[in-house]
Amino acid sequence: MVKKTSSNDETKLVSGGRNPKQNYGIVNPPVYHASTVISPTLKSWRNRDPMKDIVYGRVGTPTQRALEEAVALVEEGDRAITTASGLGAIAVALTSFTKSGDHILMADSAYFPARAFCNNVLAKYGVETSFYDPQIGAGIADIIQDNTTIVYTENPGSLTFEMQDIPAIANAAHERGAIVLHDNTWGTPLFYKSFQMGIDISIHAATKYIVGHSDAMLGVLVTKEKHFETLFKGFRSSGQHAAPDDCYLALRGLRTMSVRLNQHQKNAIIVANWLESRSEVKQVLYPALESHPGHELWKRDFLGACGLFSIILDKHYDDTQLGSMLDHMDLFAMGASWGGYESLILPGAPPRTATTWDPQGTLLRLHIGLENSDDLITDLDKSFARLKRK
Ligand SMILES: *Cc1c(COP(=O)(O)O)cnc(C)c1O
Protein backbone atom coordinates (compact mmCIF):
# COMPACT_ATOMS: atom_id res chain seq x y z
CA MET A 1 0.00 0.00 0.00
CA VAL A 2 1.33 3.42 -0.92
CA LYS A 3 2.32 5.66 1.97
CA LYS A 4 1.93 9.39 1.32
CA THR A 5 4.91 11.48 2.42
CA SER A 6 4.83 14.63 0.29
CA SER A 7 3.03 15.68 -2.85
CA ASN A 8 6.34 16.63 -4.46
CA ASP A 9 7.91 14.13 -6.83
CA GLU A 10 11.55 14.73 -5.87
CA THR A 11 10.71 13.94 -2.25
CA LYS A 12 8.69 10.87 -3.24
CA LEU A 13 11.61 9.56 -5.30
CA VAL A 14 13.95 9.92 -2.34
CA SER A 15 11.70 8.66 0.44
CA GLY A 16 9.39 6.13 -1.28
CA GLY A 17 9.72 2.52 -0.12
CA ARG A 18 12.20 3.38 2.65
CA ASN A 19 11.80 2.70 6.34
CA PRO A 20 15.17 3.01 8.13
CA LYS A 21 13.52 2.69 11.57
CA GLN A 22 12.61 -0.90 10.74
CA ASN A 23 16.13 -1.64 9.61
CA TYR A 24 18.65 -0.57 12.30
CA GLY A 25 18.62 2.99 10.93
CA ILE A 26 20.23 1.85 7.69
CA VAL A 27 19.20 4.22 4.90
CA ASN A 28 18.51 1.70 2.12
CA PRO A 29 16.09 -1.25 2.32
CA PRO A 30 17.94 -4.57 2.58
CA VAL A 31 18.06 -7.17 -0.20
CA TYR A 32 16.16 -10.30 0.79
CA HIS A 33 17.21 -13.45 -1.06
CA ALA A 34 14.40 -15.95 -0.58
CA SER A 35 12.45 -18.85 -1.90
CA THR A 36 10.95 -20.42 1.25
CA VAL A 37 9.09 -18.21 3.72
CA ILE A 38 8.25 -20.03 6.94
CA SER A 39 4.86 -19.83 8.66
CA PRO A 40 5.07 -20.11 12.47
CA THR A 41 1.72 -21.90 12.92
CA LEU A 42 -0.66 -23.99 10.85
CA LYS A 43 -3.25 -21.28 11.22
CA SER A 44 -0.98 -18.62 9.75
CA TRP A 45 0.00 -21.04 6.95
CA ARG A 46 -3.69 -21.53 6.10
CA ASN A 47 -4.43 -17.81 6.26
CA ARG A 48 -1.63 -16.50 4.03
CA ASP A 49 -2.79 -13.83 1.59
CA PRO A 50 -0.32 -13.53 -1.29
CA MET A 51 -1.78 -10.14 -2.27
CA LYS A 52 -0.73 -8.72 1.10
CA ASP A 53 1.67 -11.05 2.89
CA ILE A 54 5.17 -12.27 2.09
CA VAL A 55 4.41 -15.92 1.24
CA TYR A 56 6.98 -17.19 -1.25
CA GLY A 57 10.08 -15.73 -2.89
CA ARG A 58 8.67 -15.81 -6.40
CA VAL A 59 5.72 -13.61 -5.49
CA GLY A 60 7.93 -11.02 -3.85
CA THR A 61 9.70 -10.12 -0.62
CA PRO A 62 10.07 -6.76 1.16
CA THR A 63 12.72 -5.92 -1.47
CA GLN A 64 10.25 -6.06 -4.39
CA ARG A 65 7.60 -4.39 -2.23
CA ALA A 66 9.90 -1.44 -1.51
CA LEU A 67 10.42 -0.77 -5.21
CA GLU A 68 6.75 -1.33 -6.01
CA GLU A 69 5.69 1.10 -3.29
CA ALA A 70 8.12 3.79 -4.45
CA VAL A 71 7.12 3.58 -8.14
CA ALA A 72 3.39 3.54 -7.37
CA LEU A 73 3.85 6.55 -5.08
CA VAL A 74 5.56 8.64 -7.78
CA GLU A 75 3.08 7.70 -10.54
CA GLU A 76 0.06 8.14 -8.23
CA GLY A 77 -1.12 4.55 -8.59
CA ASP A 78 -2.33 2.37 -5.71
CA ARG A 79 -0.25 -0.78 -6.25
CA ALA A 80 2.64 -1.97 -8.40
CA ILE A 81 4.00 -5.36 -9.46
CA THR A 82 7.59 -6.04 -10.50
CA THR A 83 8.45 -8.46 -13.33
CA ALA A 84 11.63 -9.93 -14.79
CA SER A 85 11.73 -7.48 -17.72
CA GLY A 86 9.70 -4.78 -19.42
CA LEU A 87 8.47 -7.29 -21.99
CA GLY A 88 7.51 -9.60 -19.13
CA ALA A 89 5.36 -6.79 -17.73
CA ILE A 90 3.71 -6.30 -21.14
CA ALA A 91 2.97 -10.04 -21.41
CA VAL A 92 1.46 -10.17 -17.90
CA ALA A 93 -0.74 -7.13 -18.56
CA LEU A 94 -2.00 -8.41 -21.92
CA THR A 95 -2.72 -11.95 -20.73
CA SER A 96 -4.36 -10.84 -17.46
CA PHE A 97 -7.16 -9.01 -19.28
CA THR A 98 -7.87 -11.25 -22.30
CA LYS A 99 -9.46 -14.60 -22.98
CA SER A 100 -10.14 -16.55 -26.15
CA GLY A 101 -12.49 -14.60 -28.43
CA ASP A 102 -11.36 -11.20 -27.18
CA HIS A 103 -9.95 -8.39 -29.29
CA ILE A 104 -7.05 -6.01 -28.62
CA LEU A 105 -6.58 -2.65 -30.29
CA MET A 106 -2.89 -1.78 -30.34
CA ALA A 107 -1.28 1.48 -31.48
CA ASP A 108 0.58 0.96 -34.76
CA SER A 109 3.59 2.69 -33.18
CA ALA A 110 3.89 0.25 -30.27
CA TYR A 111 7.21 -1.28 -29.22
CA PHE A 112 7.89 -4.08 -31.72
CA PRO A 113 8.15 -7.03 -29.26
CA ALA A 114 4.72 -6.07 -27.79
CA ARG A 115 3.31 -6.32 -31.31
CA ALA A 116 5.06 -9.64 -31.83
CA PHE A 117 3.66 -11.03 -28.56
CA CYS A 118 0.13 -10.31 -29.81
CA ASN A 119 0.70 -11.63 -33.32
CA ASN A 120 2.82 -14.67 -32.42
CA VAL A 121 1.52 -15.76 -29.02
CA LEU A 122 -1.92 -14.35 -28.20
CA ALA A 123 -3.18 -15.11 -31.72
CA LYS A 124 -2.58 -18.82 -31.06
CA TYR A 125 -4.97 -18.65 -28.12
CA GLY A 126 -7.81 -17.02 -30.00
CA VAL A 127 -7.10 -13.42 -29.03
CA GLU A 128 -7.15 -11.19 -32.08
CA THR A 129 -5.15 -7.95 -32.34
CA SER A 130 -5.72 -5.14 -34.78
CA PHE A 131 -3.56 -2.08 -35.06
CA TYR A 132 -4.75 1.52 -35.14
CA ASP A 133 -3.36 4.89 -36.16
CA PRO A 134 -1.73 6.21 -32.95
CA GLN A 135 -3.04 9.69 -33.78
CA ILE A 136 -6.66 8.53 -33.98
CA GLY A 137 -7.76 10.28 -30.74
CA ALA A 138 -11.49 10.12 -29.99
CA GLY A 139 -11.98 8.49 -33.42
CA ILE A 140 -11.02 5.21 -31.80
CA ALA A 141 -14.70 4.92 -30.78
CA ASP A 142 -15.49 3.87 -34.38
CA ILE A 143 -13.19 0.85 -34.31
CA ILE A 144 -13.85 -0.50 -30.79
CA GLN A 145 -15.65 -3.83 -31.18
CA ASP A 146 -18.03 -5.49 -28.75
CA ASN A 147 -15.26 -7.97 -27.90
CA THR A 148 -12.49 -5.35 -27.51
CA THR A 149 -11.20 -5.73 -23.96
CA ILE A 150 -7.89 -3.84 -24.25
CA VAL A 151 -6.87 -0.61 -25.92
CA TYR A 152 -3.07 -0.61 -25.88
CA THR A 153 -1.23 2.71 -26.09
CA GLU A 154 2.36 3.94 -26.14
CA ASN A 155 2.75 7.68 -25.85
CA PRO A 156 4.85 8.68 -27.69
CA GLY A 157 5.82 5.67 -29.82
CA SER A 158 9.41 4.95 -28.83
CA LEU A 159 10.74 4.82 -32.40
CA THR A 160 8.54 7.18 -34.42
CA PHE A 161 7.27 9.48 -31.62
CA GLU A 162 3.65 10.04 -32.63
CA MET A 163 1.82 11.60 -29.69
CA GLN A 164 -1.44 10.01 -28.59
CA ASP A 165 -4.44 11.88 -27.16
CA ILE A 166 -4.77 9.47 -24.24
CA PRO A 167 -7.64 11.17 -22.34
CA ALA A 168 -9.77 11.06 -25.52
CA ILE A 169 -8.84 7.43 -26.23
CA ALA A 170 -9.45 6.41 -22.60
CA ASN A 171 -12.90 8.03 -22.58
CA ALA A 172 -13.96 6.15 -25.69
CA ALA A 173 -12.50 2.87 -24.41
CA HIS A 174 -14.16 3.12 -21.01
CA GLU A 175 -17.53 3.91 -22.57
CA ARG A 176 -17.32 0.54 -24.31
CA GLY A 177 -16.02 -1.35 -21.27
CA ALA A 178 -12.44 -1.77 -22.51
CA ILE A 179 -9.43 -1.03 -20.32
CA VAL A 180 -6.48 1.08 -21.35
CA LEU A 181 -2.90 -0.20 -21.12
CA HIS A 182 -0.03 2.22 -21.56
CA ASP A 183 3.66 1.62 -22.15
CA ASN A 184 4.97 4.54 -20.07
CA THR A 185 8.68 3.78 -20.48
CA TRP A 186 9.34 7.08 -22.31
CA GLY A 187 7.28 9.20 -19.95
CA THR A 188 8.50 7.47 -16.78
CA PRO A 189 6.49 7.70 -13.51
CA LEU A 190 8.00 11.18 -13.11
CA PHE A 191 7.09 12.91 -16.39
CA TYR A 192 3.76 11.22 -17.22
CA LYS A 193 1.02 10.71 -14.65
CA SER A 194 -0.82 7.83 -16.29
CA PHE A 195 -3.77 7.71 -13.90
CA GLN A 196 -4.60 11.39 -14.36
CA MET A 197 -4.86 10.61 -18.09
CA GLY A 198 -7.34 7.75 -17.70
CA ILE A 199 -4.88 4.86 -18.02
CA ASP A 200 -5.81 1.65 -16.16
CA ILE A 201 -2.49 -0.23 -16.30
CA SER A 202 0.82 1.58 -16.69
CA ILE A 203 3.73 -0.51 -17.95
CA HIS A 204 7.39 0.35 -17.43
CA ALA A 205 10.53 -1.13 -18.84
CA ALA A 206 12.34 -0.22 -15.60
CA THR A 207 15.41 -1.50 -17.45
CA LYS A 208 15.53 2.01 -18.95
CA TYR A 209 15.41 5.16 -16.76
CA ILE A 210 14.33 3.64 -13.45
CA VAL A 211 17.42 1.41 -13.30
CA GLY A 212 19.17 4.12 -15.28
CA HIS A 213 22.65 2.58 -15.50
CA SER A 214 22.33 -0.12 -18.21
CA ASP A 215 23.04 -2.91 -15.75
CA ALA A 216 19.75 -4.68 -14.97
CA MET A 217 16.56 -5.97 -16.64
CA LEU A 218 13.27 -5.20 -14.90
CA GLY A 219 9.61 -4.42 -15.49
CA VAL A 220 7.05 -2.64 -13.32
CA LEU A 221 3.26 -2.59 -13.66
CA VAL A 222 1.34 0.13 -11.85
CA THR A 223 -2.42 0.19 -11.36
CA LYS A 224 -5.29 1.34 -9.20
CA GLU A 225 -6.94 -0.91 -6.61
CA LYS A 226 -9.81 -1.67 -9.03
CA HIS A 227 -7.66 -3.74 -11.40
CA PHE A 228 -5.02 -4.96 -8.96
CA GLU A 229 -6.49 -8.37 -8.18
CA THR A 230 -6.90 -9.38 -11.84
CA LEU A 231 -3.40 -8.17 -12.64
CA PHE A 232 -1.91 -9.89 -9.61
CA LYS A 233 -3.57 -13.20 -10.51
CA GLY A 234 -2.12 -12.98 -14.01
CA PHE A 235 1.29 -12.13 -12.58
CA ARG A 236 1.19 -14.93 -10.04
CA SER A 237 0.28 -17.53 -12.64
CA SER A 238 2.92 -16.38 -15.09
CA GLY A 239 6.00 -17.35 -13.07
CA GLN A 240 7.36 -13.83 -13.44
CA HIS A 241 9.86 -12.86 -10.76
CA ALA A 242 11.99 -9.75 -10.44
CA ALA A 243 15.39 -10.63 -8.99
CA PRO A 244 15.99 -8.93 -5.61
CA ASP A 245 19.43 -7.59 -6.53
CA ASP A 246 17.95 -6.00 -9.65
CA CYS A 247 15.17 -4.44 -7.55
CA TYR A 248 17.87 -2.99 -5.31
CA LEU A 249 19.61 -1.49 -8.35
CA ALA A 250 16.28 -0.06 -9.54
CA LEU A 251 15.62 1.51 -6.13
CA ARG A 252 19.10 3.02 -6.17
CA GLY A 253 18.43 4.35 -9.69
CA LEU A 254 15.06 5.75 -8.69
CA ARG A 255 16.58 8.02 -6.01
CA THR A 256 18.41 10.09 -8.64
CA MET A 257 15.89 9.76 -11.47
CA SER A 258 14.70 13.34 -11.33
CA VAL A 259 18.24 14.75 -11.49
CA ARG A 260 19.18 12.39 -14.32
CA LEU A 261 16.01 12.91 -16.36
CA ASN A 262 16.24 16.68 -16.13
CA GLN A 263 19.83 16.53 -17.39
CA HIS A 264 18.90 14.05 -20.18
CA GLN A 265 16.17 16.49 -21.21
CA LYS A 266 18.46 19.51 -21.13
CA ASN A 267 21.10 17.75 -23.25
CA ALA A 268 18.50 16.30 -25.63
CA ILE A 269 16.96 19.73 -26.32
CA ILE A 270 20.40 21.21 -27.09
CA VAL A 271 21.35 18.34 -29.40
CA ALA A 272 17.88 18.20 -31.04
CA ASN A 273 17.99 21.93 -31.80
CA TRP A 274 21.44 21.57 -33.32
CA LEU A 275 20.26 18.61 -35.43
CA GLU A 276 17.30 20.64 -36.68
CA SER A 277 19.72 23.18 -38.13
CA ARG A 278 21.61 20.58 -40.17
CA SER A 279 21.08 20.00 -43.89
CA GLU A 280 21.63 16.22 -43.45
CA VAL A 281 18.53 16.10 -41.21
CA LYS A 282 15.07 16.35 -42.72
CA GLN A 283 13.15 16.10 -39.48
CA VAL A 284 13.72 15.73 -35.74
CA LEU A 285 11.03 13.63 -34.05
CA TYR A 286 11.15 14.96 -30.49
CA PRO A 287 7.87 16.00 -28.87
CA ALA A 288 9.62 18.66 -26.75
CA LEU A 289 10.41 20.66 -29.90
CA GLU A 290 7.81 23.14 -31.15
CA SER A 291 8.25 21.75 -34.66
CA HIS A 292 6.91 18.33 -33.57
CA PRO A 293 3.33 17.71 -34.74
CA GLY A 294 2.43 16.40 -31.28
CA HIS A 295 4.08 19.25 -29.35
CA GLU A 296 0.79 20.72 -28.07
CA LEU A 297 -0.31 17.32 -26.69
CA TRP A 298 3.09 16.89 -25.07
CA LYS A 299 2.81 20.32 -23.41
CA ARG A 300 -0.71 19.52 -22.22
CA ASP A 301 -0.03 16.05 -20.78
CA PHE A 302 3.68 15.68 -19.92
CA LEU A 303 5.81 17.20 -17.18
CA GLY A 304 8.99 16.75 -19.19
CA ALA A 305 10.72 14.84 -21.98
CA CYS A 306 13.38 12.17 -21.67
CA GLY A 307 16.53 11.82 -23.76
CA LEU A 308 15.14 9.55 -26.50
CA PHE A 309 14.17 10.82 -29.96
CA SER A 310 14.60 10.04 -33.64
CA ILE A 311 15.77 11.92 -36.69
CA ILE A 312 14.99 11.42 -40.37
CA LEU A 313 18.01 11.94 -42.60
CA ASP A 314 17.66 13.91 -45.86
CA LYS A 315 17.46 10.67 -47.89
CA HIS A 316 17.81 6.90 -47.63
CA TYR A 317 21.40 5.81 -47.09
CA ASP A 318 22.67 2.28 -47.68
CA ASP A 319 24.60 0.34 -45.06
CA THR A 320 28.00 1.24 -46.53
CA GLN A 321 27.18 4.91 -46.16
CA LEU A 322 25.58 4.49 -42.73
CA GLY A 323 28.50 2.34 -41.60
CA SER A 324 30.97 5.09 -42.46
CA MET A 325 28.91 7.43 -40.26
CA LEU A 326 28.17 5.13 -37.32
CA ASP A 327 31.19 2.82 -37.10
CA HIS A 328 33.60 5.46 -35.91
CA MET A 329 31.72 7.47 -33.35
CA ASP A 330 33.58 8.46 -30.18
CA LEU A 331 30.66 8.74 -27.76
CA PHE A 332 27.48 7.47 -29.40
CA ALA A 333 27.42 3.67 -29.37
CA MET A 334 25.19 1.24 -31.27
CA GLY A 335 23.14 -1.04 -29.06
CA ALA A 336 19.59 -1.91 -28.11
CA SER A 337 17.94 -0.38 -25.04
CA TRP A 338 18.24 3.20 -23.75
CA GLY A 339 17.70 5.14 -20.54
CA GLY A 340 21.20 4.52 -19.17
CA TYR A 341 23.65 7.37 -18.59
CA GLU A 342 25.31 6.89 -21.98
CA SER A 343 24.47 8.05 -25.51
CA LEU A 344 23.30 5.58 -28.15
CA ILE A 345 22.42 5.69 -31.83
CA LEU A 346 20.71 3.08 -34.04
CA PRO A 347 18.98 2.93 -37.43
CA GLY A 348 15.37 1.71 -37.32
CA ALA A 349 12.53 0.83 -39.68
CA PRO A 350 9.13 0.51 -38.00
CA PRO A 351 6.78 -2.27 -39.14
CA ARG A 352 3.32 -0.86 -39.95
CA THR A 353 -0.09 -2.28 -40.74
CA ALA A 354 -2.69 0.42 -39.95
CA THR A 355 -0.67 3.38 -41.18
CA THR A 356 2.09 3.94 -43.70
CA TRP A 357 5.57 4.99 -42.70
CA ASP A 358 7.50 6.48 -45.57
CA PRO A 359 9.53 9.48 -44.42
CA GLN A 360 11.76 9.33 -47.56
CA GLY A 361 14.88 9.15 -45.48
CA THR A 362 16.74 6.91 -43.05
CA LEU A 363 15.49 6.95 -39.47
CA LEU A 364 18.09 7.08 -36.71
CA ARG A 365 17.07 6.78 -33.07
CA LEU A 366 19.26 8.64 -30.60
CA HIS A 367 19.47 8.33 -26.85
CA ILE A 368 21.08 11.45 -25.46
CA GLY A 369 23.08 10.55 -22.38
CA LEU A 370 24.70 12.55 -19.62
CA GLU A 371 27.92 13.44 -21.45
CA ASN A 372 28.70 17.09 -22.13
CA SER A 373 26.37 18.30 -24.90
CA ASP A 374 29.18 20.09 -26.79
CA ASP A 375 31.06 16.80 -26.96
CA LEU A 376 27.96 15.00 -28.26
CA ILE A 377 27.50 17.63 -30.97
CA THR A 378 31.17 17.35 -31.98
CA ASP A 379 30.75 13.58 -32.30
CA LEU A 380 27.63 13.98 -34.48
CA ASP A 381 29.26 16.71 -36.54
CA LYS A 382 32.18 14.43 -37.36
CA SER A 383 29.81 11.57 -38.20
CA PHE A 384 27.92 13.74 -40.72
CA ALA A 385 31.23 14.71 -42.34
CA ARG A 386 32.02 10.98 -42.83
CA LEU A 387 28.50 10.32 -44.19
CA LYS A 388 28.85 13.07 -46.80
CA ARG A 389 32.32 12.01 -47.85
CA LYS A 390 30.97 8.59 -48.91
C1 LIG B 1 12.89 -1.66 -23.78
C2 LIG B 1 11.44 -1.44 -23.90
C3 LIG B 1 10.52 -2.39 -23.45
C4 LIG B 1 10.94 -3.76 -22.95
O1 LIG B 1 11.74 -3.72 -21.82
P1 LIG B 1 12.79 -4.90 -21.50
O2 LIG B 1 13.13 -4.67 -20.08
O3 LIG B 1 13.92 -4.74 -22.46
O4 LIG B 1 12.07 -6.20 -21.71
C5 LIG B 1 9.19 -2.08 -23.53
N1 LIG B 1 8.76 -0.91 -24.03
C6 LIG B 1 9.61 0.02 -24.48
C7 LIG B 1 9.07 1.29 -25.02
C8 LIG B 1 10.97 -0.20 -24.44
O5 LIG B 1 11.82 0.71 -24.91
The ligand as an SDF file (V2000), in Angstrom:
LIG
                    3D

 15 15  0  0  0  0  0  0  0  0999 V2000
   12.8910   -1.6630  -23.7800 C   0  0  0  0  0  0  0  0  0  0  0  0
   11.4410   -1.4390  -23.8980 C   0  0  0  0  0  0  0  0  0  0  0  0
   10.5240   -2.3950  -23.4520 C   0  0  0  0  0  0  0  0  0  0  0  0
   10.9450   -3.7590  -22.9520 C   0  0  0  0  0  0  0  0  0  0  0  0
   11.7430   -3.7190  -21.8210 O   0  0  0  0  0  0  0  0  0  0  0  0
   12.7940   -4.9010  -21.5040 P   0  0  0  0  0  0  0  0  0  0  0  0
   13.1320   -4.6710  -20.0800 O   0  0  0  0  0  0  0  0  0  0  0  0
   13.9200   -4.7410  -22.4610 O   0  0  0  0  0  0  0  0  0  0  0  0
   12.0710   -6.1980  -21.7140 O   0  0  0  0  0  0  0  0  0  0  0  0
    9.1940   -2.0840  -23.5280 C   0  0  0  0  0  0  0  0  0  0  0  0
    8.7580   -0.9130  -24.0290 N   0  0  0  0  0  0  0  0  0  0  0  0
    9.6060    0.0230  -24.4770 C   0  0  0  0  0  0  0  0  0  0  0  0
    9.0690    1.2860  -25.0150 C   0  0  0  0  0  0  0  0  0  0  0  0
   10.9750   -0.2040  -24.4390 C   0  0  0  0  0  0  0  0  0  0  0  0
   11.8200    0.7120  -24.9100 O   0  0  0  0  0  0  0  0  0  0  0  0
  1  2  1  0
  2  3  1  0
  2 14  2  0
  3  4  1  0
  3 10  2  0
  4  5  1  0
  5  6  1  0
  6  7  2  0
  6  8  1  0
  6  9  1  0
 10 11  1  0
 11 12  2  0
 12 13  1  0
 12 14  1  0
 14 15  1  0
M  END
$$$$
